[in-house]
C-alpha cells in the first residue's frame, strides 16, 4: 500500500545506459501468467546526452539454466517476445536483459515471472459452494441488532471455507491458484494471502473467469496446515446496476469457490490440495455483503483462529462439490484492485448523541476503517455513505438511487474493536456514523481507497492552484472509477463499463497511469460481447442494457485498440482486436450504404449531457463512422493486410466526402452549428482545407457569442481545448480552463468538488442538486481535458506518425494565468519530462528525452535567434539540430538527454 498515488522515480546515480522497470506481459514480476510466449520489456535511462541503446540481448532462465537467448540484436527496441520453445506450465523463471550503448558499454538487469496453469487437465480443483442438503442454514437470523432493508434481506451471508491437511516434508515452493464465482479472500495458517481486493475482479463470467496466483511458500510448514477462504456474492450473484427490484443474479444464484494449492518438496515430489467435498464451511461474522448495498459484521459471531492449525471445526458442514468445469478459466492479465491509500478523517461533526458526520476531505471509492471504543455487546453502529451534504448538514443520498451503501457493525463488547468491510465498495466523501458510543474523533475513522492498482505513469503541476485541483479531480475520478473495469460512477446503483466514457477518457487515463493491461482485459470482454452481426453493447461487461451499436459508444471497438497501440506500441493489441474492428465497421456500413449513419443507431445518446444545445445526431454518428473506418484502415496497414487497408482507406475518404456533402454548407457551417459538431469534424479530419478554416471560425464565433463559455458534452469536451490550441486559439482554451462560471470545470471546483462531476449542473447556485435520476459527483468523462494539460500545456505528445512516443513532440503552450507548468510521463522507452517557467521576460524550458526516443522541440519565443541551450547557441549544443524556425517559435531536433532552453518570452 502506498500513501498516495505517486509517480515513482527512475534509477539515480547512473554511470551509463541502464535498463530498468523490467516487465513481463507489461507487469512487474508477475505470478501466474497465462501465455507460453510472453512479452518482455524494459525502460532506459542514462546520464549522458545522446546516449542510445545500440543493441540488446534477452535471456530467459529456469533454475539458473538458460532456456532462450535472443542473441545480440542491433535494435533500439525496448521489448521482445519470448522466442524460444514454449514455456512450461506452473514454473518459475528469471529473465535478464543486457543493453549496449553506441560506445560498446554493456549493462544489465534481471527480473522474474512465473507461469500459471496452461492446461485444463492440470486442474484438480472442483467448484465448491454452500450445500443446502447438509446445512439448510442459509439466512442468518434477523434480530433488532441487525435491521436490514428489503434488498439487503435477499443477500446471502458470505461463507467461510477451510481445509486442514498434513505436509510430511519441507516446502521448497508453494503456489495457490484461486478464483471464485463471487468474491473471495484467502488465508493460510492464520495469515491473509496476498493484498488483492475484490478478487477475482469483474469479467464476463459466462466466458472468462480470471484466477489469481499467490506465493505462499513462507506460510506453510511441515505438519498440519490450514487453508481457508471467505466467499461473498460480488458481481456474480449480487446486485449489479439499477436492476434491484429483486436479487439480480446476472451470472449465478450463489457464489462458488475454486482453488488449487500446489506444494513442491525437496525430493521433487508435489502435494496438491484442491477444493472438493472434503472442505468444510459455515457462516461467520459477516452477515451480509453486497457491492451496492453494503456489508454487516456482527463481532459476536467471530470464529476465532478459524484458518489456523489446531482449530476445532467439528460443527462445520461439508461443502457442496459441484464439479470441475474449468473451461472458462483464464490467468489474470492485469493488476488487481488493492487498497492504495489511507485517508484520515479531516472533520467530525456531532448531529445528535451517538450520530456524527465524518468528512474525509476527498471523494473516493473504497470503504471506511472504524475504531470502536467502549461499546457494549450487541450495540449496533450504522455507517451510511454519501458524496455531498445537504444545506442542513445532513448526508445527501438521493443520488444513490436504490444503492443502500450502508454498513453495519455489531459489537462483541471488547474494549477496542475495529471494523472494515471486505466485500463492498462505496463512492463517498462523507460518512454518517449512527449509534457510536461516546465521542467519535478524527482518529477513529479513516478512508481506505480502493481501485485497480495500475502503475502511475505521469504527473502534472503548475502555478495555478485551481488547475492543480482540476488535475487532482481528474486523477481521483480515474481512481474511483477504475475498479476492475472502467465504470461510470462508484456510488449509485450503476457502476457499469460504459463504452463511450472509456474510449473518450482513455488518452487522459494513459497520461496518468499505465492502463494497457487494464484496457486489454476490458476489451477482451467487449470482444466476447460483440453480436454475430458485429454490434457492440453499450456497457462492458454486458449486463442490464439491451442496446447495441450506439454511435460513439460502440466505436470503442476501434478507438480503444488503436489508441492503445499508438500509446504503447504493442502490435499484439491490434492483432487481437482486428476481427472486432473489422466486424464493427462492416456492421455500420451494411446498415448505411449511403455512408450517412442514420440506421441501426440503437439508443443514440448524442453528445451526452451537453449544455443548452443539441448536436445533430446524424453529424455525430457519421463522424464516428469515419473515425472507426480510419482506425480500421490504419490497423490493417500495421498488420500488413494490404487489401483491407486499401478497402477501408477508400471507404473513409468516401464517408468524409459524404459528410461534407450532407452536413457542410457553402459557408462552412455544419448542421446544428454546435461546438461539438465543429470539433468532431475538425478533430477527425473530415473537412477540405477551405471548409476546415471556416469551421474553425464558426467554432470560435460560437464561443465568443457565449462569452467564451462551453456547451460540449461527453463527446465534445475532450476535443475542445486541443482543437482551439491546434488552430491558434490557445487563449480561448485557457479562458475555458480558468473559467469558474457555470458551466465549467472551475465552477465545480469553486463549490468544493474533489472529483469530476458527471454533469455540469450536478449542483448549481440557482437550482441546488441536479436531477436525482442521474447525478454522480465522481465520474471521469468531463475530465478528458487532462490530455490537453499533459499534451499541450506541458507539451508532451508525439508526431502523427509516431508509435509508442518514439518520435516525441515537445510543444508547450504557455498561456492564461500560468507562470510555470511541469509534467513527467513514462513512455515505453523511459521517462520524458518538461518544465517551463516565465520570469522577467524570459522563458526557461527544461526537457528530458529518454534513450530510445527523439524529439522535435518547439520553443515559443519573441526572438528565435536569441534562443540558447545551457547558455550556448543551439548550433553549439551537443545533441541538438536546429530546424527552420518561425517568427514566434524556435524549432530543433533533440537526441536523448536533458536540455535547458532560454529565450525572450
ZAMARGU-4260 file (C-alpha; in steps of 0.2 Angstrom, whole numbers, plus 5000, padded with zeros to 4 digits):
<rodrens>
0) 5000/5000/5000 | 5006/5017/4996 | 5002/5033/5005 | 4996/5042/4989 | 4995/5038/4970
5) 5013/5045/4966 | 5025/5043/4951 | 5040/5033/4956 | 5057/5039/4952 | 5068/5031/4939
10) 5085/5025/4945 | 5098/5038/4951 | 5117/5039/4951 | 5118/5032/4934 | 5135/5028/4927
15) 5129/5024/4909 | 5115/5017/4899 | 5104/5007/4911 | 5089/4996/4909 | 5075/4997/4922
20) 5057/4994/4926 | 5058/4976/4918 | 5041/4969/4914 | 5034/4953/4908 | 5017/4954/4900
25) 5018/4973/4905 | 5018/4968/4923 | 5032/4969/4936 | 5037/4951/4942 | 5020/4943/4938
30) 5015/4927/4945 | 5004/4915/4935 | 5005/4922/4918 | 4994/4913/4905 | 5005/4913/4890
35) 5019/4902/4885 | 5027/4916/4874 | 5026/4932/4885 | 5030/4950/4880 | 5046/4956/4889
40) 5050/4975/4890 | 5061/4987/4899 | 5064/5006/4900 | 5080/5015/4898 | 5089/5029/4907
45) 5106/5037/4905 | 5115/5052/4912 | 5124/5055/4896 | 5116/5066/4882 | 5114/5057/4866
50) 5116/5040/4874 | 5106/5027/4865 | 5103/5008/4865 | 5113/5001/4850 | 5109/4983/4854
55) 5101/4972/4867 | 5101/4954/4872 | 5087/4945/4882 | 5089/4928/4891 | 5076/4918/4900
60) 5082/4905/4913 | 5074/4891/4923 | 5083/4886/4939 | 5098/4895/4933 | 5098/4886/4916
65) 5095/4896/4900 | 5080/4891/4890 | 5081/4905/4877 | 5094/4918/4871 | 5088/4931/4859
70) 5106/4934/4855 | 5113/4952/4852 | 5101/4962/4842 | 5106/4978/4834 | 5090/4987/4838
75) 5084/5001/4848 | 5068/4992/4853 | 5064/4990/4871 | 5053/4975/4870 | 5054/4957/4863
80) 5043/4942/4863 | 5050/4926/4871 | 5056/4917/4855 | 5061/4900/4862 | 5052/4884/4865
85) 5035/4887/4873 | 5037/4890/4892 | 5032/4876/4904 | 5016/4877/4915 | 5017/4881/4933
90) 5036/4886/4933 | 5046/4900/4940 | 5058/4909/4928 | 5070/4923/4928 | 5075/4934/4914
95) 5089/4946/4910 | 5091/4960/4898 | 5108/4967/4893 | 5109/4984/4884 | 5124/4990/4874
100) 5127/5008/4870 | 5135/5016/4855 | 5152/5015/4863 | 5150/4997/4866 | 5147/4998/4885
105) 5136/4984/4892 | 5125/4984/4907 | 5111/4973/4913 | 5096/4970/4924 | 5086/4955/4930
110) 5068/4951/4934 | 5057/4936/4937 | 5040/4929/4932 | 5030/4913/4935 | 5019/4904/4923
115) 5001/4899/4928 | 4991/4883/4924 | 4991/4881/4905 | 4981/4866/4903 | 4963/4861/4909
120) 4969/4844/4914 | 4981/4851/4927 | 4967/4857/4937 | 4962/4845/4951 | 4951/4858/4959
125) 4932/4857/4959 | 4920/4871/4962 | 4913/4871/4979 | 4898/4880/4986 | 4886/4880/5001
130) 4876/4864/5002 | 4858/4866/5007 | 4856/4847/5010 | 4870/4845/5023 | 4867/4863/5030
135) 4850/4871/5027 | 4855/4886/5037 | 4857/4899/5024 | 4850/4916/5030 | 4857/4922/5047
140) 4844/4927/5060 | 4837/4945/5058 | 4836/4952/5076 | 4834/4970/5082 | 4853/4972/5082
145) 4854/4969/5063 | 4840/4978/5054 | 4841/4976/5035 | 4832/4984/5021 | 4821/4973/5009
150) 4835/4972/4997 | 4848/4968/5010 | 4837/4954/5016 | 4839/4945/5000 | 4858/4944/5001
155) 4865/4928/5007 | 4879/4929/5020 | 4897/4925/5015 | 4903/4908/5019 | 4919/4903/5027
160) 4928/4888/5020 | 4943/4879/5027 | 4953/4863/5023 | 4966/4855/5035 | 4980/4845/5028
165) 4997/4837/5033 | 5013/4840/5024 | 5026/4827/5028 | 5041/4836/5020 | 5048/4853/5020
170) 5042/4866/5007 | 5053/4872/4993 | 5039/4881/4983 | 5020/4884/4986 | 5008/4892/4974
175) 4990/4895/4977 | 4979/4897/4961 | 4962/4904/4966 | 4946/4911/4959 | 4928/4912/4963
180) 4911/4914/4956 | 4909/4929/4968 | 4922/4937/4978 | 4935/4929/4989 | 4948/4932/5002
185) 4960/4918/5006 | 4970/4914/5022 | 4983/4901/5026 | 4989/4896/5043 | 4980/4911/5051
190) 4988/4924/5039 | 4980/4933/5025 | 4986/4928/5007 | 4990/4942/4996 | 4984/4960/4997
195) 4972/4959/4982 | 4954/4966/4985 | 4938/4961/4976 | 4946/4946/4968 | 4944/4939/4955
200) 4938/4955/4948 | 4923/4958/4936 | 4924/4949/4919 | 4910/4942/4908 | 4910/4926/4919
205) 4900/4917/4906 | 4915/4917/4895 | 4930/4922/4906 | 4934/4920/4924 | 4951/4925/4930
210) 4961/4916/4943 | 4975/4923/4953 | 4991/4916/4958 | 4999/4918/4976 | 5016/4913/4983
215) 5013/4905/5000 | 5030/4896/5002 | 5034/4906/5018 | 5017/4902/5026 | 5017/4883/5025
220) 5027/4871/5036 | 5029/4853/5039 | 5014/4845/5049 | 4997/4852/5050 | 4992/4866/5039
225) 4976/4875/5035 | 4970/4885/5020 | 4953/4894/5021 | 4943/4907/5012 | 4929/4919/5014
230) 4917/4919/4999 | 4904/4933/4995 | 4892/4937/4981 | 4901/4951/4972 | 4896/4954/4954
235) 4892/4936/4951 | 4876/4935/4961 | 4875/4951/4970 | 4867/4967/4964 | 4874/4975/4948
240) 4867/4991/4940 | 4850/4998/4943 | 4840/4981/4942 | 4837/4980/4960 | 4818/4975/4960
245) 4824/4958/4965 | 4841/4949/4968 | 4848/4951/4951 | 4858/4935/4949 | 4866/4941/4932
250) 4878/4926/4932 | 4873/4914/4945 | 4862/4911/4960 | 4875/4909/4973 | 4894/4910/4975
255) 4906/4896/4971 | 4925/4894/4976 | 4939/4886/4966 | 4957/4884/4972 | 4972/4873/4970
260) 4987/4874/4981 | 5002/4866/4974 | 5017/4862/4986 | 5034/4857/4979 | 5046/4847/4991
265) 5065/4845/4991 | 5064/4827/4984 | 5055/4833/4968 | 5038/4827/4974 | 5022/4838/4974
270) 5007/4839/4986 | 4991/4846/4978 | 4977/4852/4990 | 4962/4857/4979 | 4944/4862/4983
275) 4932/4847/4984 | 4919/4839/4995 | 4932/4837/5009 | 4932/4856/5013 | 4920/4862/5026
280) 4911/4878/5028 | 4899/4889/5039 | 4893/4906/5042 | 4903/4918/5051 | 4903/4936/5057
285) 4899/4944/5040 | 4880/4943/5040 | 4878/4950/5023 | 4889/4959/5010 | 4885/4967/4993
290) 4895/4979/4982 | 4880/4991/4981 | 4870/4988/4997 | 4884/4987/5009 | 4890/4975/5022
295) 4885/4969/5040 | 4898/4962/5053 | 4892/4955/5069 | 4908/4953/5080 | 4898/4942/5092
300) 4899/4928/5079 | 4918/4929/5076 | 4926/4912/5073 | 4942/4914/5081 | 4958/4907/5073
305) 4947/4898/5060 | 4961/4897/5047 | 4974/4891/5059 | 4980/4873/5063 | 4973/4865/5079
310) 4956/4874/5077 | 4940/4863/5081 | 4929/4864/5065 | 4918/4850/5071 | 4902/4860/5069
315) 4907/4865/5051 | 4897/4857/5037 | 4904/4848/5022 | 4905/4860/5006 | 4895/4855/4991
320) 4905/4849/4977 | 4898/4855/4960 | 4911/4848/4948 | 4927/4853/4940 | 4922/4863/4924
325) 4937/4875/4921 | 4933/4879/4903 | 4931/4897/4907 | 4946/4900/4917 | 4960/4912/4912
330) 4975/4918/4921 | 4974/4936/4927 | 4981/4948/4915 | 4981/4965/4924 | 4984/4972/4941
335) 4970/4968/4954 | 4961/4980/4965 | 4970/4985/4980 | 4970/4997/4995 | 4982/5010/4988
340) 4980/5024/5001 | 4973/5028/5018 | 4965/5045/5021 | 4962/5051/5039 | 4946/5060/5043
345) 4948/5079/5042 | 4932/5083/5052 | 4919/5075/5063 | 4903/5085/5067 | 4890/5079/5080
350) 4872/5079/5074 | 4865/5071/5089 | 4870/5059/5103 | 4879/5045/5095 | 4876/5052/5077
355) 4890/5060/5068 | 4895/5066/5051 | 4913/5062/5046 | 4922/5072/5032 | 4936/5063/5023
360) 4940/5079/5013 | 4941/5069/4997 | 4928/5060/4986 | 4934/5042/4984 | 4929/5024/4980
365) 4933/5012/4994 | 4927/5009/5012 | 4929/5015/5030 | 4940/5008/5044 | 4932/5012/5060
370) 4939/5011/5078 | 4925/5007/5091 | 4929/5011/5109 | 4918/5007/5124 | 4903/4998/5116
375) 4893/4985/5124 | 4890/4968/5117 | 4875/4970/5104 | 4877/4988/5101 | 4874/4992/5083
380) 4883/5005/5073 | 4877/5010/5056 | 4888/5019/5043 | 4879/5027/5028 | 4890/5034/5014
385) 4887/5049/5003 | 4896/5061/4992 | 4888/5078/4997 | 4879/5086/5012 | 4863/5094/5011
390) 4861/5113/5016 | 4856/5107/5034 | 4872/5097/5036 | 4863/5080/5034 | 4870/5067/5022
395) 4864/5068/5004 | 4860/5051/4997 | 4846/5054/4985 | 4858/5052/4970 | 4862/5034/4976
400) 4845/5029/4969 | 4842/5011/4975 | 4860/5008/4982 | 4859/5007/5001 | 4878/5010/5003
405) 4876/5006/5021 | 4887/4996/5033 | 4883/4989/5050 | 4894/4984/5064 | 4888/4975/5080
410) 4900/4975/5094 | 4906/4960/5104 | 4909/4971/5119 | 4928/4972/5118 | 4937/4987/5124
415) 4944/4991/5107 | 4937/4985/5091 | 4940/4988/5073 | 4928/4987/5058 | 4932/4987/5040
420) 4921/4979/5027 | 4928/4966/5014 | 4916/4963/5000 | 4908/4980/4997 | 4914/4997/4990
425) 4906/5014/4991 | 4908/5030/4982 | 4909/5044/4996 | 4917/5058/5004 | 4905/5059/5020
430) 4900/5045/5032 | 4886/5046/5044 | 4890/5036/5059 | 4875/5032/5069 | 4875/5023/5086
435) 4893/5026/5091 | 4896/5025/5110 | 4903/5041/5117 | 4913/5054/5106 | 4919/5050/5089
440) 4935/5058/5084 | 4945/5060/5068 | 4957/5047/5074 | 4944/5034/5075 | 4939/5035/5056
445) 4950/5033/5040 | 4945/5031/5022 | 4953/5016/5013 | 4955/5020/4995 | 4952/5005/4983
450) 4955/5004/4964 | 4964/4994/4951 | 4982/4996/4955 | 4988/5002/4938 | 5005/5009/4939
455) 5006/5028/4940 | 5014/5034/4924 | 5013/5053/4924 | 5012/5069/4935 | 5007/5087/4931
460) 5008/5103/4941 | 5008/5121/4938 | 5007/5138/4946 | 4988/5139/4947 | 4981/5131/4962
465) 4964/5129/4953 | 4972/5120/4938 | 4981/5109/4950 | 4964/5105/4959 | 4957/5101/4942
470) 4971/5089/4939 | 4968/5081/4956 | 4950/5079/4952 | 4953/5071/4936 | 4965/5059/4945
475) 4953/5055/4959 | 4939/5052/4946 | 4950/5039/4937 | 4955/5031/4953 | 4937/5030/4959
480) 4930/5023/4943 | 4944/5011/4938 | 4938/4997/4949 | 4941/4981/4940 | 4933/4989/4924
485) 4931/5007/4919 | 4915/5012/4927 | 4904/5027/4926 | 4902/5030/4944 | 4906/5022/4960
490) 4892/5027/4971 | 4875/5024/4964 | 4866/5008/4958 | 4875/5008/4941 | 4894/5006/4941
495) 4894/5000/4923 | 4908/5000/4910 | 4900/5012/4898 | 4910/5011/4881 | 4909/5029/4876
500) 4915/5035/4893 | 4930/5023/4892 | 4936/5027/4874 | 4934/5046/4877 | 4944/5046/4893
505) 4957/5034/4888 | 4970/5046/4882 | 4969/5056/4898 | 4970/5040/4908 | 4985/5034/4899
510) 4995/5050/4904 | 4991/5047/4922 | 4993/5028/4923 | 4999/5013/4913 | 4982/5006/4908
515) 4987/4994/4894 | 4983/4978/4903 | 4968/4986/4912 | 4960/4990/4895 | 4966/4974/4886
520) 4957/4964/4899 | 4941/4975/4897 | 4942/4974/4878 | 4943/4955/4879 | 4925/4956/4887
525) 4920/4968/4873 | 4925/4956/4860 | 4915/4941/4868 | 4900/4953/4869 | 4900/4958/4851
530) 4885/4951/4842 | 4886/4939/4827 | 4881/4954/4816 | 4896/4964/4823 | 4887/4976/4835
535) 4894/4981/4852 | 4884/4983/4868 | 4883/5000/4877 | 4891/4993/4893 | 4905/4980/4895
540) 4904/4968/4904 | 4887/4966/4896 | 4873/4967/4908 | 4857/4977/4911 | 4856/4986/4895
545) 4849/4978/4879 | 4856/4992/4867 | 4869/4988/4854 | 4878/4998/4841 | 4876/5016/4848
550) 4887/5029/4840 | 4902/5035/4850 | 4899/5021/4862 | 4901/5006/4851 | 4915/5014/4842
555) 4926/5009/4857 | 4928/4994/4846 | 4940/5003/4835 | 4946/5018/4846 | 4952/5009/4861
560) 4964/4996/4852 | 4971/5009/4840 | 4974/5022/4854 | 4982/5008/4865 | 4993/5004/4850
565) 4998/5022/4847 | 5002/5025/4865 | 5011/5008/4870 | 5017/5002/4853 | 5012/4984/4856
570) 5006/4977/4839 | 4999/4962/4848 | 4984/4974/4854 | 4979/4976/4835 | 4982/4958/4831
575) 4970/4953/4845 | 4957/4967/4841 | 4957/4966/4822 | 4942/4954/4820 | 4932/4965/4832
580) 4937/4981/4822 | 4933/4974/4805 | 4916/4967/4810 | 4910/4983/4819 | 4913/4995/4804
585) 4906/4982/4792 | 4890/4981/4803 | 4888/5000/4802 | 4892/5000/4783 | 4879/4987/4779
590) 4865/4997/4788 | 4871/5013/4780 | 4876/5010/4762 | 4874/5029/4758 | 4888/5032/4771
595) 4877/5043/4782 | 4875/5034/4798 | 4856/5035/4802 | 4851/5017/4803 | 4855/5005/4817
600) 4860/5018/4829 | 4852/5010/4845 | 4850/5022/4859 | 4859/5036/4851 | 4863/5047/4866
605) 4871/5061/4855 | 4883/5072/4864 | 4878/5066/4881 | 4875/5080/4894 | 4879/5094/4883
610) 4873/5111/4889 | 4859/5121/4881 | 4861/5115/4863 | 4858/5099/4854 | 4872/5092/4842
615) 4864/5084/4826 | 4864/5066/4829 | 4867/5061/4811 | 4883/5073/4811 | 4890/5064/4827
620) 4886/5047/4821 | 4893/5049/4804 | 4909/5057/4811 | 4912/5042/4822 | 4909/5031/4807
625) 4923/5039/4798 | 4934/5038/4813 | 4931/5020/4816 | 4934/5016/4797 | 4950/5027/4798
630) 4957/5017/4813 | 4952/5001/4805 | 4962/5005/4789 | 4977/5010/4800 | 4977/4994/4809
635) 4976/4984/4793 | 4991/4994/4787 | 5001/4990/4803 | 4996/4971/4801 | 5001/4970/4783
640) 4983/4967/4777 | 4986/4977/4761 | 4969/4974/4753 | 4959/4978/4769 | 4970/4994/4771
645) 4965/4999/4753 | 4947/4995/4755 | 4944/5004/4772 | 4956/5018/4767 | 4945/5021/4752
650) 4929/5019/4762 | 4935/5033/4774 | 4938/5045/4760 | 4920/5042/4754 | 4912/5044/4771
655) 4922/5061/4773 | 4915/5067/4756 | 4898/5061/4761 | 4899/5070/4777 | 4904/5087/4769
660) 4890/5085/4755 | 4877/5081/4768 | 4881/5092/4783 | 4893/5107/4777 | 4886/5122/4768
665) 4894/5134/4757 | 4900/5145/4772 | 4907/5130/4781 | 4893/5129/4794 | 4890/5112/4800
670) 4872/5106/4803 | 4867/5111/4820 | 4880/5124/4822 | 4886/5117/4839 | 4903/5117/4846
675) 4904/5098/4846 | 4899/5097/4828 | 4913/5108/4823 | 4925/5099/4835 | 4921/5082/4828
680) 4923/5087/4810 | 4940/5096/4814 | 4947/5083/4826 | 4943/5068/4814 | 4950/5077/4799
685) 4933/5076/4789 | 4934/5093/4780 | 4944/5100/4765 | 4955/5115/4769 | 4943/5129/4764
690) 4929/5121/4775 | 4941/5117/4789 | 4946/5136/4791 | 4928/5141/4790 | 4923/5128/4803
695) 4936/5135/4815 | 4930/5152/4813 | 4912/5146/4816 | 4918/5137/4832 | 4927/5152/4839
700) 4912/5163/4835 | 4900/5152/4845 | 4912/5153/4860 | 4913/5172/4858 | 4894/5173/4857
705) 4893/5164/4873 | 4906/5175/4882 | 4919/5161/4880 | 4908/5148/4888 | 4907/5129/4883
710) 4892/5119/4878 | 4901/5102/4875 | 4895/5086/4882 | 4904/5069/4884 | 4909/5068/4865
715) 4915/5085/4863 | 4923/5090/4879 | 4940/5081/4876 | 4942/5089/4859 | 4938/5107/4864
720) 4955/5114/4871 | 4966/5103/4859 | 4957/5109/4843 | 4957/5128/4849 | 4975/5126/4853
725) 4979/5117/4836 | 4971/5131/4826 | 4979/5146/4835 | 4966/5150/4849 | 4976/5144/4864
730) 4970/5160/4873 | 4952/5154/4871 | 4957/5137/4878 | 4965/5145/4893 | 4950/5155/4896
735) 4939/5140/4897 | 4952/5132/4909 | 4952/5146/4921 | 4933/5149/4920 | 4923/5147/4936
740) 4906/5152/4929 | 4893/5139/4925 | 4896/5128/4915 | 4915/5125/4918 | 4927/5114/4927
745) 4931/5129/4938 | 4913/5130/4943 | 4913/5113/4952 | 4929/5117/4960 | 4923/5134/4967
750) 4909/5124/4975 | 4921/5111/4983 | 4922/5097/4970 | 4937/5085/4973 | 4932/5074/4959
755) 4925/5077/4941 | 4906/5078/4941 | 4895/5068/4929 | 4886/5083/4923 | 4890/5102/4923
760) 4874/5105/4933 | 4877/5092/4946 | 4875/5106/4958 | 4871/5125/4954 | 4868/5140/4965
765) 4852/5143/4956 | 4844/5125/4957 | 4854/5116/4970 | 4857/5097/4966 | 4854/5091/4949
770) 4842/5078/4943 | 4842/5064/4956 | 4840/5051/4942 | 4857/5053/4936 | 4869/5064/4946
775) 4886/5057/4951 | 4899/5068/4959 | 4913/5056/4954 | 4914/5052/4936 | 4928/5055/4923
780) 4921/5059/4906 | 4921/5078/4908 | 4939/5076/4914 | 4946/5071/4897 | 4953/5089/4896
785) 4968/5081/4906 | 4975/5075/4889 | 4977/5094/4884 | 4985/5098/4901 | 4999/5085/4898
790) 5000/5086/4879 | 4998/5105/4876 | 5001/5115/4892 | 5016/5104/4897 | 5019/5100/4879
795) 5022/5081/4879 | 5015/5072/4864 | 5020/5063/4849 | 5020/5065/4830 | 5006/5059/4820
800) 5016/5045/4813 | 5024/5040/4829 | 5020/5024/4838 | 5024/5022/4857 | 5031/5040/4858
805) 5047/5036/4849 | 5045/5052/4839 | 5041/5064/4853 | 5034/5082/4850 | 5038/5094/4864
810) 5027/5109/4861 | 5022/5118/4877 | 5009/5132/4876 | 5012/5145/4890 | 4997/5155/4892
815) 4982/5160/4904 | 4987/5164/4922 | 5001/5151/4922 | 5019/5157/4925 | 5025/5139/4925
820) 5020/5121/4922 | 5029/5104/4923 | 5025/5086/4919 | 5033/5069/4918 | 5027/5054/4909
825) 5033/5037/4907 | 5033/5032/4889 | 5038/5014/4884 | 5056/5018/4882 | 5058/5029/4898
830) 5054/5045/4907 | 5051/5061/4897 | 5049/5077/4907 | 5046/5095/4903 | 5046/5111/4914
835) 5043/5129/4908 | 5043/5145/4918 | 5041/5163/4913 | 5051/5176/4923 | 5057/5193/4920
840) 5053/5192/4901 | 5062/5176/4899 | 5055/5158/4896 | 5065/5144/4903 | 5061/5127/4896
845) 5069/5111/4904 | 5067/5095/4893 | 5072/5077/4897 | 5071/5065/4882 | 5074/5046/4887
850) 5086/5035/4877 | 5075/5026/4864 | 5066/5042/4858 | 5070/5058/4848 | 5060/5074/4849
855) 5056/5089/4839 | 5056/5103/4852 | 5045/5119/4849 | 5051/5134/4860 | 5039/5149/4860
860) 5049/5165/4859 | 5049/5183/4853 | 5066/5181/4846 | 5071/5164/4839 | 5089/5170/4835
865) 5091/5173/4854 | 5086/5156/4860 | 5100/5147/4869 | 5103/5130/4877 | 5113/5129/4893
870) 5120/5146/4889 | 5126/5142/4871 | 5119/5145/4854 | 5109/5130/4848 | 5122/5127/4834
875) 5135/5124/4848 | 5124/5112/4859 | 5128/5094/4858 | 5113/5083/4853 | 5103/5097/4845
880) 5100/5100/4827 | 5092/5117/4823 | 5077/5117/4811 | 5069/5131/4801 | 5061/5142/4814
885) 5046/5153/4813 | 5044/5171/4819 | 5037/5165/4836 | 5044/5148/4838 | 5062/5141/4839
890) 5062/5123/4832 | 5075/5110/4834 | 5078/5091/4834 | 5084/5084/4850 | 5093/5067/4854
895) 5091/5059/4871 | 5096/5069/4885 | 5092/5084/4897 | 5092/5101/4890 | 5088/5119/4896
900) 5082/5132/4884 | 5081/5151/4887 | 5073/5163/4876 | 5064/5180/4876 | 5046/5177/4881
</rodrens>
